[in-house]
Amino acid sequence: STKLDAAKQVAAANTPEKLSGLALYSRFALAGAVCCSVTHGGLTPVDVVKTRIQLDPITYNNGMIGGFRKVIANEGAGALLTGFGPTAAGYFLQGAFKFGGYELFKQQCINYLGYETASNNRTAVYLASSAAAEFFADIALCPLEATRIRLVSEPTFATGLMSGFGKIARNEGIGAFYSGFGPILFKQVPYTMAKFVVYEKVAEAIYKRVDKKTASDSTQTLINLGSGLIAGFAAAIVSQPADTMLSKINKTKGLPGEGTTSRLIKIARELGLRGSYTGIGARLFMVGTLTAGQFAIYGDIKKMLGATGGVEIAKS
């Protein structure tokens, strides 16, 4: 149809230099890797305090600012960078799979459904694409996240990423790295679904009032920041209970013969709904900040790499 041909022409025009295939998606992956590594790595101190609050709420009972003061007073300022190595490395890998995979799966949905059908059902496309991308991203992230949490919860466990990773592998086996895979999926998949769909919807609403073609680069960056901030708040609220359970399950080894599912059920019963939202203030600040930063950096790096169009199915 004429409408379909016009939509395809718009989609093609949005991709400069006709980048496609590996050339295009490798750029998405690199932009995603950098934006996630930089933001998560930069917020390591906040994550250290958040994890301490979740694991020991009796000791760390004065909120985020009080938590910062207590960690510095007890262990020195350097303790706030505990787990920086696995955080930066883990989220570099995860960001590549998450953002690159999201764009790839979105395109696969368009190929399967057709552009017009995908655009008319774009919320479902956003949800399905982000869930699929996050599943594969978590396979890469899980071992490094398990190492990070062990380093934060037990500061004397190892001196850094390599020593901690090796110690867990030697003493507990490779399976120990994936003891938190279920909770990571429960946390990260809803988190990423909320993050991408809210970002896309907020950005779409803004661009109905602002002409994207004539908007300056700084205006587009500000829109990415604002949309990302709102998306981050939504994602944090949705995924907080699983984030708390993930911190708990990675803190210590399970009892002999105790499976991951039984451990999760036991932790959920102990926490209750209110307990599962322990540390939500710190996490809202952290996730809102890093999600805003991620989308701003992702958009800017895509422009630098010449992959500015993305896979656009929002209606203008």
Backbone bond lengths (Angstrom), bond angles and torsions (degrees), N, CA, C in turn:
res aa  C-N    CA-C-N  psi(-1)  N-CA   C-N-CA  omega(-1)  CA-C   N-CA-C  phi
1 S - - - 1.454 - - 1.521 110.39 -
2 T 1.334 116.29 163.65 1.463 120.84 179.87 1.525 110.97 -63.72
3 K 1.339 115.88 -39.86 1.466 120.37 -179.88 1.530 110.74 -63.81
4 L 1.322 116.63 -42.93 1.462 121.45 -179.34 1.525 110.62 -65.11
5 D 1.346 117.11 -42.91 1.461 120.85 178.57 1.527 111.14 -62.29
6 A 1.320 115.43 -39.97 1.469 120.09 179.23 1.520 110.67 -65.14
7 A 1.344 116.18 -40.70 1.469 120.54 179.56 1.520 110.75 -63.80
8 K 1.353 116.12 -40.40 1.465 119.89 178.86 1.526 111.14 -65.02
9 Q 1.323 116.27 -37.40 1.454 120.18 178.83 1.532 110.95 -65.70
10 V 1.339 116.77 -39.35 1.460 121.18 177.49 1.519 110.04 -63.57
11 A 1.345 116.39 -44.07 1.462 120.82 179.98 1.520 110.77 -62.52
12 A 1.336 116.51 -40.88 1.463 120.69 179.66 1.527 111.05 -67.32
13 A 1.329 116.16 -39.70 1.464 120.78 -179.50 1.517 111.71 -65.77
14 N 1.345 116.56 -26.64 1.454 121.06 -178.79 1.527 113.19 -75.26
15 T 1.340 118.00 -8.44 1.459 121.08 -178.45 1.528 109.04 -111.73
16 P 1.319 117.48 99.64 1.452 120.15 -176.45 1.523 111.37 -64.96
17 E 1.345 115.62 149.90 1.456 123.27 178.67 1.526 112.35 57.02
18 K 1.298 117.98 16.39 1.457 123.98 177.07 1.529 112.67 51.71
19 L 1.341 115.19 41.31 1.457 119.47 177.04 1.521 109.19 -63.28
20 S 1.323 116.49 139.50 1.460 120.13 178.35 1.522 108.90 -156.07
21 G 1.303 115.33 171.79 1.452 120.45 175.90 1.519 112.88 57.96
22 L 1.328 116.32 -140.73 1.462 121.94 -176.78 1.521 111.99 -59.58
23 A 1.328 117.43 -38.82 1.467 120.82 -178.78 1.522 111.38 -59.75
24 L 1.338 116.73 -38.31 1.462 120.84 -179.43 1.528 111.86 -79.12
25 Y 1.331 116.76 -50.81 1.469 119.75 -172.52 1.523 112.70 -73.56
26 S 1.333 117.46 -26.05 1.468 119.17 174.14 1.524 110.30 -66.89
27 R 1.329 116.73 -32.34 1.470 120.55 176.50 1.523 110.83 -70.24
28 F 1.338 116.67 -41.84 1.466 119.32 174.77 1.531 110.49 -59.00
29 A 1.343 115.82 -44.63 1.462 120.45 -177.59 1.527 111.35 -63.88
30 L 1.345 116.94 -43.55 1.464 120.09 179.67 1.520 111.02 -64.56
31 A 1.331 116.81 -43.42 1.470 120.06 178.34 1.529 110.60 -61.09
32 G 1.342 116.70 -42.07 1.459 120.67 178.19 1.512 112.52 -66.23
33 A 1.339 117.04 -39.91 1.462 121.19 179.39 1.523 111.07 -61.94
34 V 1.323 116.19 -45.97 1.466 120.37 -178.42 1.523 111.18 -66.98
35 C 1.335 117.11 -45.43 1.472 119.20 -176.05 1.530 111.11 -64.44
36 C 1.322 118.04 -38.28 1.472 120.73 -179.49 1.525 111.51 -74.13
37 S 1.341 116.98 -41.45 1.460 120.56 -179.23 1.527 111.40 -64.55
38 V 1.328 116.42 -44.57 1.466 121.18 -178.43 1.528 111.19 -65.28
39 T 1.339 116.47 -46.11 1.469 119.17 -175.59 1.531 111.85 -71.88
40 H 1.322 117.67 -46.30 1.469 119.80 179.54 1.529 110.90 -67.10
41 G 1.332 116.86 -40.69 1.458 119.50 178.16 1.512 111.74 -63.25
42 G 1.324 117.00 -43.07 1.460 121.39 179.82 1.513 113.78 -65.04
43 L 1.335 116.47 -26.44 1.470 120.04 -179.24 1.536 112.47 -99.55
44 T 1.335 116.39 17.84 1.471 119.95 178.00 1.528 112.51 -53.16
45 P 1.356 120.61 -44.72 1.476 119.50 179.29 1.531 113.40 -57.64
46 V 1.339 116.58 -40.98 1.463 119.87 178.30 1.530 110.15 -65.09
47 D 1.335 116.62 -40.22 1.456 120.64 -179.53 1.522 111.38 -66.71
48 V 1.333 117.25 -36.11 1.469 120.90 176.78 1.523 110.27 -60.41
49 V 1.342 116.31 -48.26 1.465 120.60 -179.26 1.525 110.83 -65.62
50 K 1.328 117.55 -43.14 1.473 121.96 178.73 1.531 110.67 -58.68
51 T 1.335 115.99 -44.53 1.464 119.80 -179.42 1.523 110.99 -65.70
52 R 1.328 117.47 -39.93 1.477 120.77 178.22 1.540 110.67 -63.10
53 I 1.325 116.33 -41.41 1.463 120.17 179.16 1.532 110.24 -62.07
54 Q 1.348 116.24 -41.79 1.467 120.33 -179.72 1.518 111.97 -67.02
55 L 1.351 117.23 -39.06 1.458 121.29 -173.76 1.531 112.70 -85.38
56 D 1.332 116.99 -27.70 1.462 119.66 -176.94 1.533 109.80 -141.57
57 P 1.360 116.84 67.76 1.468 119.64 -175.54 1.527 113.90 -66.30
58 I 1.337 117.71 -19.19 1.467 120.29 178.69 1.524 110.44 -70.56
59 T 1.333 116.24 -44.70 1.465 120.70 178.65 1.521 111.90 -74.13
60 Y 1.339 115.73 -46.34 1.464 121.17 -177.55 1.523 108.93 -98.66
61 N 1.330 115.11 78.43 1.470 121.03 -171.05 1.528 113.18 -117.75
62 N 1.340 116.57 17.60 1.469 119.56 -177.18 1.526 112.71 -116.38
63 G 1.337 116.52 26.17 1.452 119.59 178.29 1.519 112.77 77.94
64 M 1.335 115.40 -172.97 1.458 120.29 -173.04 1.535 112.00 -68.29
65 I 1.330 117.74 -46.23 1.470 120.28 -178.99 1.526 110.25 -63.46
66 G 1.343 115.92 -43.95 1.455 119.95 177.33 1.519 111.78 -62.65
67 G 1.326 116.12 -36.27 1.459 121.12 178.12 1.519 111.52 -64.05
68 F 1.328 116.57 -43.25 1.467 120.56 176.50 1.528 110.23 -57.42
69 R 1.323 116.04 -48.56 1.465 120.33 -177.84 1.523 111.56 -61.70
70 K 1.347 115.93 -40.42 1.460 120.12 -177.59 1.526 111.52 -68.15
71 V 1.328 117.49 -42.14 1.465 120.51 178.68 1.528 110.19 -62.70
72 I 1.339 116.83 -44.96 1.471 120.69 -178.92 1.521 110.56 -64.91
73 A 1.341 116.37 -42.60 1.464 120.25 -178.80 1.525 111.54 -65.24
74 N 1.332 117.47 -40.06 1.467 121.04 -175.38 1.520 114.05 -83.73
75 E 1.347 116.17 -34.78 1.468 118.77 -170.58 1.521 114.65 -128.01
76 G 1.325 117.43 -4.63 1.454 120.23 -177.90 1.526 111.64 91.12
77 A 1.332 116.24 160.08 1.463 121.06 -176.40 1.521 112.06 -63.76
78 G 1.326 117.39 -29.18 1.461 120.63 -179.06 1.513 113.72 -60.87
79 A 1.341 116.58 -25.14 1.464 120.45 -179.80 1.525 111.87 -64.36
80 L 1.330 116.91 -22.54 1.463 120.59 -179.78 1.527 112.14 -69.61
81 L 1.326 117.54 -14.85 1.465 121.33 177.63 1.525 112.08 -101.13
82 T 1.333 116.80 10.78 1.456 120.66 177.13 1.533 109.67 -58.73
83 G 1.318 115.78 129.91 1.464 119.83 178.40 1.509 114.57 84.53
84 F 1.362 117.76 9.37 1.474 119.59 -178.85 1.527 111.68 -61.09
85 G 1.332 116.95 -41.87 1.471 121.18 -177.99 1.516 113.24 -58.40
86 P 1.359 117.87 -57.99 1.470 118.70 179.12 1.520 113.34 -64.95
87 T 1.326 117.63 -28.09 1.468 120.04 177.63 1.527 110.49 -65.99
88 A 1.332 116.66 -51.12 1.463 120.44 -178.25 1.527 111.23 -64.60
89 A 1.334 116.67 -43.57 1.470 120.17 -178.72 1.523 111.59 -69.31
90 G 1.334 115.64 -44.85 1.466 120.15 -177.59 1.513 112.66 -63.19
91 Y 1.320 116.70 -43.00 1.455 119.38 -177.10 1.526 112.78 -81.07
92 F 1.349 117.39 -17.57 1.466 119.37 169.77 1.532 109.05 -64.15
93 L 1.331 116.06 -48.02 1.462 120.54 177.92 1.525 111.13 -64.50
94 Q 1.335 115.58 -47.22 1.455 119.56 -176.57 1.522 111.41 -63.73
95 G 1.339 116.60 -39.51 1.460 120.34 -179.88 1.520 112.72 -63.83
96 A 1.337 115.67 -36.96 1.464 119.61 178.43 1.524 110.62 -63.41
97 F 1.327 116.45 -46.38 1.463 120.76 179.71 1.523 111.30 -69.38
98 K 1.337 116.43 -40.09 1.471 120.58 -174.87 1.525 111.73 -66.90
99 F 1.324 117.35 -56.89 1.465 120.21 -175.92 1.526 111.30 -75.61
100 G 1.335 116.60 -44.26 1.459 118.90 177.36 1.517 111.46 -63.34
101 G 1.335 115.90 -42.50 1.465 120.33 179.14 1.517 112.61 -66.32
102 Y 1.333 116.44 -37.88 1.463 120.62 179.08 1.523 110.84 -60.62
103 E 1.323 116.41 -46.34 1.462 120.14 178.84 1.535 110.89 -65.64
104 L 1.340 115.85 -39.62 1.468 120.00 -179.09 1.527 111.27 -65.48
105 F 1.336 117.04 -48.15 1.466 120.31 -178.38 1.530 111.32 -68.53
106 K 1.320 116.45 -30.55 1.465 119.49 176.04 1.533 109.73 -64.03
107 Q 1.333 115.38 -42.35 1.463 119.24 178.19 1.524 111.31 -66.07
108 Q 1.342 116.77 -37.05 1.465 119.75 178.05 1.530 111.02 -63.60
109 C 1.323 116.51 -37.85 1.471 120.63 176.39 1.531 110.30 -62.80
110 I 1.334 116.31 -41.61 1.461 120.21 178.82 1.526 110.31 -63.90
111 N 1.340 115.66 -43.00 1.469 119.72 179.55 1.527 111.45 -61.75
112 Y 1.340 115.59 -38.31 1.463 120.37 -176.18 1.529 111.84 -78.69
113 L 1.333 116.28 -43.10 1.469 120.70 -174.19 1.522 113.09 -90.03
114 G 1.326 116.53 -24.22 1.452 120.19 -168.73 1.527 109.31 93.16
115 Y 1.334 116.62 148.04 1.465 119.85 -172.90 1.533 112.18 -59.91
116 E 1.318 116.68 -46.35 1.462 119.60 -174.41 1.529 111.96 -65.72
117 T 1.335 116.67 -43.52 1.466 120.45 178.54 1.527 110.55 -64.52
118 A 1.332 116.39 -42.12 1.467 120.02 178.69 1.528 110.94 -62.55
119 S 1.324 116.51 -41.34 1.463 120.39 179.74 1.530 111.39 -65.81
120 N 1.320 116.52 -40.93 1.466 120.26 179.44 1.534 112.41 -68.19
121 N 1.331 116.20 -25.38 1.466 121.67 179.71 1.531 110.26 -116.83
122 R 1.335 115.91 39.77 1.460 119.76 -170.85 1.517 113.79 -67.29
123 T 1.328 118.91 -28.65 1.467 119.08 177.61 1.519 110.31 -62.51
124 A 1.321 117.58 -43.89 1.467 121.22 177.60 1.522 110.81 -64.81
125 V 1.329 117.28 -37.18 1.473 121.18 177.82 1.525 110.13 -64.54
126 Y 1.331 117.19 -44.12 1.468 121.05 178.46 1.527 110.49 -60.13
127 L 1.328 116.26 -45.34 1.466 120.79 -177.51 1.527 111.73 -65.35
128 A 1.331 116.60 -47.52 1.463 120.42 -178.32 1.525 111.30 -66.30
129 S 1.322 117.19 -42.55 1.467 120.89 -178.27 1.524 111.57 -65.53
130 S 1.329 116.86 -43.07 1.466 119.95 -179.19 1.522 111.20 -68.81
131 A 1.339 118.16 -37.44 1.469 120.87 179.15 1.527 110.67 -64.93
132 A 1.323 117.46 -44.84 1.466 121.32 -179.71 1.525 110.89 -64.52
133 A 1.327 116.56 -43.78 1.463 120.32 -179.84 1.526 110.93 -63.48
134 E 1.322 116.85 -41.32 1.465 120.39 -177.92 1.519 112.10 -67.25
135 F 1.324 117.89 -34.64 1.463 120.64 178.96 1.528 110.00 -57.40
136 F 1.316 116.81 -48.68 1.462 120.07 -179.04 1.528 111.53 -71.47
137 A 1.322 116.70 -33.57 1.460 120.66 177.86 1.527 111.04 -63.35
138 D 1.339 116.53 -36.77 1.459 120.44 -177.55 1.521 112.75 -71.06
139 I 1.317 117.14 -28.44 1.470 120.07 175.54 1.528 109.39 -61.13
140 A 1.331 116.54 -38.45 1.465 121.39 178.39 1.527 111.94 -75.62
141 L 1.325 117.07 -36.56 1.469 121.82 -174.25 1.527 113.86 -77.21
142 C 1.313 117.55 -35.82 1.464 122.07 -165.86 1.539 114.66 -53.06
143 P 1.337 120.50 -49.10 1.472 119.15 -179.19 1.525 113.39 -61.05
144 L 1.318 116.96 -38.07 1.456 120.42 -178.83 1.523 111.70 -74.69
145 E 1.326 116.67 -33.16 1.472 120.34 176.59 1.524 110.56 -68.47
146 A 1.340 116.77 -39.25 1.473 120.34 177.55 1.529 110.35 -62.84
147 T 1.338 116.04 -40.09 1.467 120.37 178.21 1.523 110.64 -65.67
148 R 1.325 116.95 -43.69 1.469 120.91 -179.84 1.518 111.99 -59.44
149 I 1.335 115.86 -47.26 1.468 119.45 -177.33 1.527 110.46 -64.92
150 R 1.346 117.14 -38.29 1.460 119.38 178.18 1.528 110.80 -64.30
151 L 1.327 117.78 -39.93 1.464 121.26 179.17 1.525 111.80 -65.72
152 V 1.345 116.06 -38.71 1.466 119.97 -178.87 1.527 110.90 -73.05
153 S 1.338 116.66 -41.53 1.470 120.17 -175.84 1.522 111.94 -78.46
154 E 1.344 117.18 -26.15 1.467 121.45 177.84 1.530 108.43 -129.80
155 P 1.330 117.84 85.55 1.469 120.95 -174.50 1.529 114.18 -58.08
156 T 1.333 117.79 -23.37 1.466 120.37 -179.39 1.527 112.14 -93.03
157 F 1.327 118.03 3.03 1.465 121.17 -175.11 1.527 111.75 -64.29
158 A 1.331 117.40 -42.90 1.468 121.90 -178.35 1.522 108.34 -160.98
159 T 1.339 115.44 170.07 1.460 119.65 -175.91 1.524 113.73 -91.45
160 G 1.324 117.25 -13.94 1.452 119.31 -179.18 1.508 112.54 179.08
161 L 1.337 115.86 -166.02 1.458 121.78 -174.22 1.522 112.82 -59.16
162 M 1.322 117.84 -54.57 1.457 120.82 -173.85 1.527 111.95 -65.35
163 S 1.334 116.53 -44.59 1.466 119.50 -178.78 1.526 111.14 -68.36
164 G 1.345 116.73 -39.19 1.461 120.23 178.69 1.513 111.96 -67.33
165 F 1.330 116.31 -43.73 1.463 121.91 178.56 1.532 110.09 -60.04
166 G 1.336 115.49 -47.28 1.459 120.05 -179.24 1.515 113.00 -64.80
167 K 1.324 116.93 -38.07 1.468 120.98 -178.48 1.521 111.18 -66.41
168 I 1.336 116.82 -42.93 1.463 119.92 177.99 1.529 109.98 -63.92
169 A 1.336 116.84 -43.28 1.472 120.80 -179.43 1.521 111.38 -61.55
170 R 1.338 117.11 -42.98 1.474 121.19 -178.35 1.520 112.19 -70.41
171 N 1.329 116.20 -45.98 1.469 120.38 -171.40 1.521 114.23 -84.46
172 E 1.337 116.47 -30.43 1.468 118.79 -172.05 1.522 113.56 -122.56
173 G 1.324 117.18 -10.36 1.459 120.38 179.09 1.523 112.26 88.25
174 I 1.326 114.90 163.90 1.468 121.31 -177.83 1.528 111.28 -61.61
175 G 1.341 116.37 -32.38 1.471 119.69 -179.09 1.516 113.16 -58.86
176 A 1.358 116.57 -27.26 1.467 119.85 -178.87 1.525 111.55 -63.47
177 F 1.325 117.15 -29.30 1.458 120.06 179.55 1.529 111.58 -67.08
178 Y 1.329 116.39 -24.13 1.464 120.43 -176.69 1.526 112.81 -109.51
179 S 1.343 116.74 14.16 1.471 118.72 176.36 1.525 110.11 -64.64
180 G 1.320 116.15 -26.99 1.469 120.54 178.29 1.508 113.53 -98.69
181 F 1.355 118.50 15.57 1.465 119.98 -176.81 1.526 111.32 -66.23
182 G 1.333 116.33 -41.88 1.470 120.18 176.94 1.514 111.90 -58.39
183 P 1.361 117.56 -53.78 1.464 118.88 177.51 1.524 113.43 -60.61
184 I 1.342 117.27 -35.41 1.470 118.85 178.59 1.522 109.86 -63.39
185 L 1.344 116.53 -41.84 1.463 119.50 177.18 1.527 110.49 -63.52
186 F 1.349 116.56 -45.52 1.466 120.61 179.80 1.523 111.45 -61.48
187 K 1.342 115.50 -31.68 1.462 119.80 179.29 1.526 111.46 -83.91
188 Q 1.334 116.62 -52.92 1.454 121.17 -168.56 1.525 114.19 -77.21
189 V 1.348 118.16 -35.07 1.461 118.74 -177.10 1.538 110.72 -68.02
190 P 1.343 120.17 -51.49 1.476 118.51 175.20 1.537 112.40 -62.07
191 Y 1.342 115.57 -36.44 1.470 121.11 178.24 1.524 110.46 -58.76
192 T 1.327 116.27 -49.38 1.464 120.57 -176.85 1.521 111.72 -71.20
193 M 1.331 116.99 -36.96 1.463 119.78 176.48 1.526 110.47 -61.05
194 A 1.340 116.29 -47.60 1.472 120.35 178.70 1.527 110.65 -63.82
195 K 1.329 116.09 -41.73 1.465 121.66 -177.33 1.532 111.79 -60.27
196 F 1.324 116.87 -49.88 1.461 119.54 -175.82 1.530 112.27 -74.62
197 V 1.342 116.93 -42.03 1.466 117.15 -176.11 1.527 110.82 -69.55
198 V 1.337 118.32 -38.80 1.470 120.34 178.42 1.530 109.88 -68.33
199 Y 1.324 116.86 -42.24 1.468 119.35 177.16 1.529 111.12 -58.34
200 E 1.327 115.99 -49.17 1.471 120.31 -178.29 1.525 111.09 -60.81
201 K 1.343 117.00 -42.28 1.466 120.90 -177.35 1.533 111.59 -69.26
202 V 1.336 117.11 -41.97 1.470 120.06 179.62 1.526 109.92 -66.83
203 A 1.335 116.96 -45.18 1.463 120.40 179.15 1.529 110.96 -62.02
204 E 1.332 116.49 -40.64 1.471 120.25 178.95 1.533 110.89 -62.41
205 A 1.346 115.74 -41.92 1.470 119.67 179.27 1.524 111.33 -63.57
206 I 1.344 116.54 -39.30 1.468 120.11 179.76 1.520 110.51 -67.60
207 Y 1.345 116.01 -42.82 1.466 119.38 -176.19 1.530 112.89 -74.04
208 K 1.320 117.50 -7.03 1.463 119.30 169.98 1.523 110.68 -74.44
209 R 1.339 115.20 -20.16 1.466 120.93 -179.59 1.534 112.17 -107.71
210 V 1.330 116.02 -17.36 1.468 121.22 -179.93 1.524 107.74 -121.72
211 D 1.318 117.01 129.04 1.465 121.12 179.72 1.530 109.10 -74.38
212 K 1.336 116.29 111.39 1.461 120.63 -176.70 1.523 112.10 -62.80
213 K 1.342 116.77 -33.23 1.464 120.52 -176.31 1.522 112.04 -68.35
214 T 1.338 116.54 -30.32 1.470 119.69 -177.97 1.531 112.32 -103.97
215 A 1.341 117.85 -6.54 1.466 120.88 -179.71 1.529 109.91 -67.66
216 S 1.326 116.57 139.24 1.464 120.95 179.23 1.527 110.23 -70.66
217 D 1.323 115.10 164.81 1.462 119.56 178.62 1.523 111.11 -60.29
218 S 1.338 117.14 -40.85 1.468 119.92 -179.39 1.522 111.19 -66.34
219 T 1.334 117.10 -36.84 1.473 120.43 177.05 1.521 110.43 -64.16
220 Q 1.323 117.07 -43.60 1.463 120.51 179.18 1.522 111.15 -63.99
221 T 1.335 116.98 -38.04 1.472 120.53 177.22 1.523 110.58 -64.13
222 L 1.336 117.25 -41.93 1.470 121.05 178.03 1.531 111.21 -63.76
223 I 1.326 116.84 -39.16 1.465 120.60 177.57 1.526 110.03 -64.71
224 N 1.336 117.05 -41.54 1.463 120.63 176.45 1.529 111.04 -61.72
225 L 1.331 116.56 -40.97 1.471 120.82 178.74 1.526 111.41 -62.83
226 G 1.330 116.17 -49.19 1.465 120.17 -178.42 1.511 113.04 -65.04
227 S 1.331 116.16 -44.30 1.468 120.14 178.74 1.525 110.36 -64.31
228 G 1.340 115.97 -39.78 1.454 120.58 179.45 1.521 112.86 -66.40
229 L 1.338 116.49 -36.26 1.467 120.11 179.23 1.528 110.90 -63.20
230 I 1.329 116.84 -47.66 1.467 121.08 178.66 1.527 110.23 -63.13
231 A 1.336 116.83 -42.05 1.464 121.09 178.91 1.524 110.77 -62.69
232 G 1.336 116.72 -38.21 1.460 120.78 179.45 1.513 112.83 -64.54
233 F 1.334 117.41 -41.66 1.466 120.54 177.56 1.531 110.73 -60.93
234 A 1.332 116.02 -45.51 1.466 120.20 179.89 1.519 111.04 -62.27
235 A 1.339 116.34 -44.00 1.466 120.84 -178.04 1.526 111.61 -65.44
236 A 1.334 116.94 -37.98 1.462 120.53 -179.38 1.530 111.52 -64.47
237 I 1.311 116.83 -43.84 1.469 120.85 -178.99 1.526 110.74 -64.82
238 V 1.330 116.58 -42.18 1.466 121.21 -178.28 1.532 111.40 -64.29
239 S 1.330 116.93 -38.47 1.468 120.31 -169.32 1.523 114.74 -103.07
240 Q 1.335 118.57 0.43 1.464 120.42 -174.78 1.536 114.76 -58.75
241 P 1.339 120.68 -46.10 1.470 118.95 -179.09 1.529 112.84 -57.37
242 A 1.317 117.61 -43.88 1.462 120.39 179.72 1.525 111.58 -68.38
243 D 1.336 117.86 -32.00 1.463 120.66 177.38 1.522 110.63 -64.02
244 T 1.328 116.68 -41.48 1.465 120.78 177.90 1.526 110.63 -64.73
245 M 1.325 117.40 -43.53 1.465 121.22 178.91 1.519 111.40 -63.83
246 L 1.326 116.97 -36.36 1.459 121.25 178.86 1.523 110.71 -63.62
247 S 1.322 116.82 -42.85 1.461 120.37 177.43 1.523 110.78 -61.95
248 K 1.323 116.70 -40.81 1.462 121.16 -179.17 1.522 112.14 -67.20
249 I 1.334 117.52 -44.71 1.466 120.04 -173.31 1.524 111.78 -71.99
250 N 1.335 117.04 -26.83 1.461 120.18 178.83 1.521 113.09 -89.01
251 K 1.333 117.26 -6.06 1.457 119.82 -177.18 1.520 111.27 -68.17
252 T 1.322 116.80 -41.92 1.462 121.06 -176.87 1.517 110.53 -139.14
253 K 1.336 115.25 164.41 1.461 120.51 175.74 1.525 109.66 -72.31
254 G 1.333 116.19 152.00 1.455 120.76 175.76 1.518 111.23 -74.60
255 L 1.316 116.72 163.88 1.459 121.24 176.46 1.529 109.38 -69.09
256 P 1.327 117.79 155.79 1.467 120.43 178.77 1.533 111.39 -54.44
257 G 1.308 116.08 127.14 1.461 121.07 178.45 1.514 114.64 80.43
258 E 1.327 117.59 0.54 1.466 120.99 -177.82 1.532 109.33 -88.06
259 G 1.323 117.10 120.67 1.456 121.79 -179.00 1.514 112.16 -81.34
260 T 1.331 115.55 165.26 1.466 121.22 -179.03 1.526 111.47 -62.34
261 T 1.337 116.83 -40.83 1.472 120.07 -178.34 1.515 111.44 -63.07
262 S 1.336 116.37 -45.01 1.471 119.60 -179.87 1.526 111.02 -65.79
263 R 1.333 116.12 -35.20 1.462 119.68 176.89 1.531 110.76 -65.10
264 L 1.333 116.52 -42.18 1.462 120.72 179.39 1.530 111.54 -62.65
265 I 1.325 116.18 -43.56 1.466 120.59 179.66 1.527 109.99 -61.87
266 K 1.340 115.82 -43.47 1.466 119.92 -179.71 1.533 110.84 -63.74
267 I 1.330 116.81 -43.95 1.465 120.62 179.94 1.523 110.83 -64.20
268 A 1.345 117.20 -41.30 1.466 120.92 179.85 1.523 111.21 -62.25
269 R 1.330 116.12 -40.81 1.474 119.62 178.39 1.518 111.31 -65.30
270 E 1.331 116.41 -40.94 1.468 120.17 -179.12 1.531 111.71 -66.49
271 L 1.325 115.92 -38.09 1.464 120.08 -175.98 1.525 113.20 -75.86
272 G 1.334 116.64 -47.70 1.458 120.25 -171.28 1.521 110.02 70.94
273 L 1.327 117.03 173.81 1.466 120.82 -177.02 1.521 111.62 -63.80
274 R 1.338 116.07 -45.37 1.464 119.11 -178.29 1.524 111.41 -64.67
275 G 1.329 116.05 -42.74 1.466 120.24 179.75 1.510 112.64 -64.74
276 S 1.336 116.47 -30.70 1.468 119.45 -178.76 1.523 111.77 -70.59
277 Y 1.329 117.44 -16.12 1.470 120.56 177.27 1.528 112.14 -101.72
278 T 1.338 116.25 18.22 1.456 120.61 173.44 1.527 109.08 -61.30
279 G 1.321 116.93 132.47 1.463 120.86 178.74 1.516 114.31 81.95
280 I 1.347 117.80 13.97 1.468 120.36 -176.20 1.528 111.79 -65.01
281 G 1.347 117.88 -32.95 1.457 120.35 179.53 1.516 111.69 -61.76
282 A 1.337 115.75 -48.85 1.466 120.61 178.71 1.515 110.62 -62.80
283 R 1.335 116.51 -37.48 1.463 119.36 -175.91 1.536 111.58 -74.50
284 L 1.347 117.28 -35.48 1.466 119.39 175.08 1.530 110.56 -60.32
285 F 1.328 115.53 -44.71 1.461 120.04 178.01 1.525 110.26 -61.66
286 M 1.330 114.94 -47.33 1.464 119.76 -175.86 1.530 111.76 -66.10
287 V 1.331 116.82 -51.23 1.467 120.36 -174.63 1.525 110.94 -70.02
288 G 1.330 117.25 -38.95 1.454 119.67 177.36 1.513 111.79 -61.04
289 T 1.342 115.66 -44.89 1.461 120.83 179.76 1.522 111.72 -64.94
290 L 1.339 116.26 -48.72 1.467 117.84 -174.38 1.525 112.03 -71.40
291 T 1.345 117.78 -33.05 1.464 119.20 179.09 1.523 111.12 -69.87
292 A 1.325 116.81 -39.79 1.464 120.35 174.58 1.527 110.13 -60.05
293 G 1.344 115.86 -46.37 1.453 120.46 179.08 1.518 112.61 -63.10
294 Q 1.337 115.89 -40.45 1.463 119.84 -178.70 1.521 112.06 -60.41
295 F 1.320 117.14 -50.51 1.463 119.55 -176.93 1.531 111.61 -67.73
296 A 1.344 116.90 -33.45 1.458 119.48 177.25 1.533 110.66 -67.35
297 I 1.333 116.22 -47.65 1.474 120.63 179.94 1.525 110.43 -66.22
298 Y 1.332 116.73 -42.01 1.469 121.01 -179.75 1.527 110.76 -58.62
299 G 1.328 116.09 -46.21 1.455 120.26 -179.92 1.525 112.12 -63.98
300 D 1.345 116.19 -41.93 1.463 119.86 -178.44 1.527 111.73 -68.56
301 I 1.332 117.28 -40.98 1.475 120.09 -179.75 1.524 110.38 -68.19
302 K 1.343 117.29 -38.00 1.467 119.10 176.37 1.527 110.82 -58.66
303 K 1.337 116.86 -40.28 1.467 119.81 177.62 1.523 110.98 -63.38
304 M 1.351 116.85 -43.71 1.457 121.30 179.77 1.528 111.23 -61.03
305 L 1.336 116.65 -35.96 1.462 121.44 -177.01 1.524 113.02 -87.98
306 G 1.336 117.00 -3.56 1.456 120.63 179.40 1.513 114.20 79.44
307 A 1.337 116.91 20.06 1.460 121.17 178.74 1.526 109.16 -112.33
308 T 1.316 116.05 54.68 1.465 121.18 -169.67 1.514 114.55 -78.84
309 G 1.337 117.19 -25.28 1.453 118.63 -172.26 1.516 113.87 -72.59
310 G 1.309 115.21 -42.81 1.447 118.52 -174.10 1.514 109.70 67.00
311 V 1.294 114.90 -161.03 1.461 120.95 178.68 1.514 106.32 -112.84
312 E 1.320 117.02 91.69 1.451 122.49 -170.61 1.533 111.01 -93.40
313 I 1.329 116.74 120.85 1.456 119.73 174.49 1.526 111.33 -127.64
314 A 1.354 116.48 5.38 1.460 119.97 177.21 1.521 109.43 -69.58
315 K 1.322 115.61 145.53 1.472 119.85 178.19 1.517 109.36 -89.74
316 S 1.311 115.46 130.20 1.476 120.05 -179.02 1.517 110.40 -90.91
